[in-house]
Amino acid sequence: MFARPSIDLELTIRKDERAELLVKSETLVVFLSTYRAVLSQKKPAPFTAKDLELRKRVLELYPKERPTFLPLHFGSEPQFETFEKKE
């Protein structure tokens, strides 16, 4: 299990219960926790086939219409490019 470092001034609900798993693909990094999944990339790059498969599985486990304990928190997904192999 990986946990993000926390500071004493952090104002988050259930700070002490925040255990996260780190899942990596070729260019995609995902932090999975009980309540949410955060997808990110270190550098902007087109998604590969493995990245798209990981994204698909994460969205199956964490649907966007799922209620959260903070009803005013909304997340939107930016547009992304996919990598196509040239033959």
Backbone as JSON, one array per atom type, in Angstrom:
{
  "sequence": "MFARPSIDLELTIRKDERAELLVKSETLVVFLSTYRAVLSQKKPAPFTAKDLELRKRVLELYPKERPTFLPLHFGSEPQFETFEKKE",
  "N": [[0.84, -1.18, 0.0], [0.49, 2.21, -0.77], [0.84, 5.45, 0.49], [-0.03, 8.84, 0.4], [2.03, 11.54, 1.44], [1.17, 13.29, 4.39], [0.31, 16.39, 5.96], [0.2, 18.29, 9.02], [-1.56, 20.42, 8.81], [-3.47, 19.74, 7.02], [-6.73, 19.64, 5.74], [-8.84, 17.43, 5.48], [-11.42, 15.04, 5.07], [-11.51, 12.1, 6.94], [-8.68, 11.67, 7.0], [-6.82, 9.98, 8.21], [-7.6, 7.49, 7.41], [-6.91, 7.07, 4.83], [-5.85, 5.06, 2.65], [-4.01, 4.14, -0.16], [-3.68, 2.66, -3.37], [-1.18, 2.32, -5.8], [-1.21, 2.29, -9.21], [0.28, 1.57, -12.26], [0.6, 2.21, -15.74], [1.72, 2.32, -19.12], [1.98, 5.17, -19.75], [0.23, 6.19, -17.98], [-0.76, 6.92, -14.64], [-2.34, 5.78, -11.74], [-4.03, 6.49, -8.77], [-5.65, 4.62, -6.45], [-8.27, 4.59, -4.15], [-10.49, 4.07, -1.36], [-12.66, 5.74, -1.83], [-12.27, 7.15, -4.22], [-10.74, 7.46, -7.5], [-7.78, 8.58, -8.94], [-6.55, 9.66, -11.9], [-3.6, 10.25, -13.7], [-0.87, 11.76, -15.53], [2.66, 11.97, -15.8], [3.96, 13.39, -17.79], [2.38, 15.06, -20.46], [1.04, 12.92, -22.83], [0.08, 10.87, -25.62], [-2.44, 8.36, -25.07], [-1.73, 4.92, -24.73], [-2.57, 1.57, -25.9], [-2.55, -0.06, -23.61], [-2.86, 1.89, -21.63], [-5.44, 2.82, -22.21], [-6.91, 0.5, -21.64], [-6.47, 0.25, -18.87], [-7.66, 2.67, -18.02], [-10.31, 2.13, -18.79], [-10.95, -0.03, -17.08], [-10.71, 1.22, -14.58], [-12.77, 3.13, -14.74], [-14.93, 1.4, -14.79], [-14.88, 0.39, -12.2], [-15.09, 2.69, -10.67], [-17.56, 4.45, -11.22], [-18.67, 7.53, -12.74], [-21.13, 8.58, -11.97], [-21.48, 7.79, -9.43], [-22.4, 8.31, -6.04], [-20.82, 10.66, -3.83], [-19.17, 11.37, -0.68], [-18.84, 14.03, -0.47], [-20.92, 16.09, -1.77], [-20.63, 18.37, -3.38], [-18.41, 18.11, -4.88], [-17.11, 17.89, -8.01], [-15.83, 16.21, -10.81], [-14.15, 16.44, -13.88], [-13.26, 15.02, -16.99], [-10.51, 15.73, -18.97], [-9.99, 16.27, -22.52], [-8.33, 13.73, -24.38], [-5.59, 12.25, -26.2], [-4.99, 9.42, -28.32], [-2.54, 6.91, -28.91], [-1.63, 5.71, -31.99], [-0.45, 2.95, -33.68], [1.69, 3.08, -36.44], [1.66, 1.39, -39.41]],
  "CA": [[0.0, 0.0, 0.0], [1.19, 3.47, -0.82], [0.06, 6.54, 1.06], [0.52, 10.16, 0.14], [2.45, 12.19, 2.68], [0.2, 14.26, 4.89], [0.85, 17.39, 6.87], [-0.72, 18.55, 10.12], [-2.53, 21.45, 8.44], [-4.36, 19.21, 5.99], [-8.15, 19.64, 6.12], [-9.56, 16.45, 4.69], [-12.24, 14.1, 5.82], [-10.93, 10.76, 7.09], [-7.28, 11.74, 6.59], [-6.08, 8.84, 8.73], [-8.09, 6.26, 6.78], [-6.67, 7.18, 3.4], [-4.87, 4.12, 2.1], [-4.12, 4.17, -1.61], [-2.87, 1.77, -4.19], [-0.62, 2.98, -6.97], [-1.25, 1.41, -10.38], [0.92, 2.25, -13.39], [0.59, 1.65, -17.07], [2.86, 2.88, -19.87], [2.09, 6.61, -19.49], [-0.83, 6.54, -17.04], [-0.58, 6.58, -13.23], [-3.64, 5.83, -11.08], [-4.11, 6.3, -7.33], [-6.95, 4.04, -6.1], [-8.59, 4.59, -2.73], [-11.84, 3.59, -1.09], [-13.68, 6.67, -2.3], [-12.05, 7.75, -5.53], [-9.58, 7.11, -8.3], [-7.18, 9.76, -9.57], [-5.74, 9.3, -13.05], [-2.73, 11.34, -14.1], [0.33, 11.48, -16.31], [3.76, 12.86, -15.44], [4.12, 14.25, -18.95], [1.29, 14.85, -21.42], [1.39, 12.0, -23.92], [-1.07, 10.09, -26.09], [-2.69, 7.1, -24.37], [-1.45, 3.69, -25.48], [-3.62, 0.56, -25.72], [-2.55, -0.46, -22.19], [-3.43, 3.01, -20.88], [-6.89, 2.82, -22.44], [-7.46, -0.64, -20.91], [-6.46, 0.62, -17.45], [-8.71, 3.69, -17.85], [-11.6, 1.46, -18.9], [-11.18, -0.8, -15.85], [-10.92, 2.15, -13.48], [-14.11, 3.71, -14.88], [-15.9, 0.36, -14.42], [-14.88, 0.27, -10.74], [-15.44, 3.99, -10.09], [-18.39, 5.19, -12.18], [-18.78, 8.97, -12.46], [-22.4, 8.92, -11.36], [-21.47, 7.25, -8.07], [-22.46, 9.39, -5.06], [-19.64, 10.85, -3.0], [-19.5, 11.95, 0.62], [-18.82, 15.48, -0.67], [-21.77, 16.25, -2.96], [-20.27, 19.51, -4.21], [-17.17, 17.81, -5.6], [-17.33, 17.39, -9.35], [-14.61, 16.03, -11.58], [-14.38, 16.29, -15.31], [-12.12, 14.43, -17.67], [-10.11, 16.52, -20.13], [-9.81, 15.54, -23.77], [-7.03, 13.06, -24.46], [-5.24, 11.66, -27.48], [-4.56, 8.03, -28.26], [-1.4, 6.58, -29.74], [-1.95, 4.69, -32.99], [0.74, 2.44, -34.35], [1.72, 3.21, -37.9], [2.14, 0.13, -40.0]],
  "C": [[0.88, 1.24, 0.0], [0.29, 4.53, -0.22], [0.75, 7.85, 0.72], [0.97, 10.77, 1.46], [1.41, 13.21, 3.12], [0.9, 15.23, 5.83], [-0.2, 17.69, 7.93], [-1.81, 19.55, 9.76], [-3.54, 20.97, 7.4], [-5.79, 19.13, 6.52], [-8.92, 18.7, 5.22], [-10.32, 15.52, 5.61], [-11.55, 12.74, 5.81], [-9.48, 10.69, 6.62], [-6.52, 10.49, 7.03], [-6.49, 7.51, 8.1], [-7.76, 6.19, 5.3], [-5.52, 6.27, 2.97], [-5.08, 4.09, 0.58], [-3.23, 3.11, -2.24], [-2.39, 2.56, -5.4], [-0.58, 1.96, -8.09], [-0.66, 2.19, -11.55], [0.72, 1.46, -14.67], [1.77, 2.29, -17.81], [3.04, 4.38, -19.62], [1.12, 7.07, -18.41], [-0.49, 6.06, -15.63], [-1.92, 6.76, -12.55], [-3.46, 5.59, -9.58], [-5.52, 5.81, -7.02], [-7.13, 4.08, -4.59], [-10.02, 4.08, -2.57], [-12.89, 4.44, -1.78], [-13.49, 7.19, -3.71], [-10.83, 7.15, -6.22], [-9.09, 8.38, -8.98], [-6.25, 9.28, -10.66], [-4.88, 10.49, -13.43], [-1.58, 10.82, -14.94], [1.42, 12.44, -15.85], [4.02, 13.86, -16.55], [2.93, 14.01, -19.87], [1.76, 13.99, -22.59], [0.13, 11.29, -24.38], [-1.2, 8.78, -25.31], [-2.36, 5.92, -25.29], [-2.62, 2.72, -25.26], [-3.7, 0.1, -24.27], [-3.15, 0.64, -21.31], [-4.95, 3.03, -21.01], [-7.56, 1.66, -21.7], [-7.52, -0.35, -19.41], [-7.54, 1.66, -17.16], [-10.09, 3.06, -17.87], [-11.93, 0.69, -17.61], [-11.43, 0.11, -14.64], [-12.32, 2.76, -13.55], [-15.21, 2.68, -14.59], [-16.02, 0.26, -12.9], [-15.36, 1.55, -10.05], [-16.28, 4.78, -11.09], [-18.56, 6.65, -11.76], [-20.07, 9.33, -11.75], [-22.54, 8.37, -9.94], [-21.53, 8.39, -7.06], [-21.19, 9.45, -4.22], [-20.07, 11.43, -1.65], [-19.39, 13.47, 0.6], [-19.64, 15.8, -1.93], [-21.41, 17.42, -3.86], [-19.0, 19.28, -5.0], [-17.5, 17.19, -6.96], [-15.99, 17.25, -10.06], [-14.96, 15.87, -13.05], [-13.1, 15.77, -15.95], [-11.76, 15.3, -18.87], [-10.01, 15.65, -21.37], [-8.43, 14.89, -23.77], [-6.85, 12.47, -25.84], [-4.85, 10.21, -27.27], [-3.42, 7.81, -29.25], [-1.82, 5.46, -30.71], [-0.68, 4.25, -33.66], [0.62, 2.62, -35.85], [2.35, 1.96, -38.48], [2.88, 0.38, -41.29]]
}
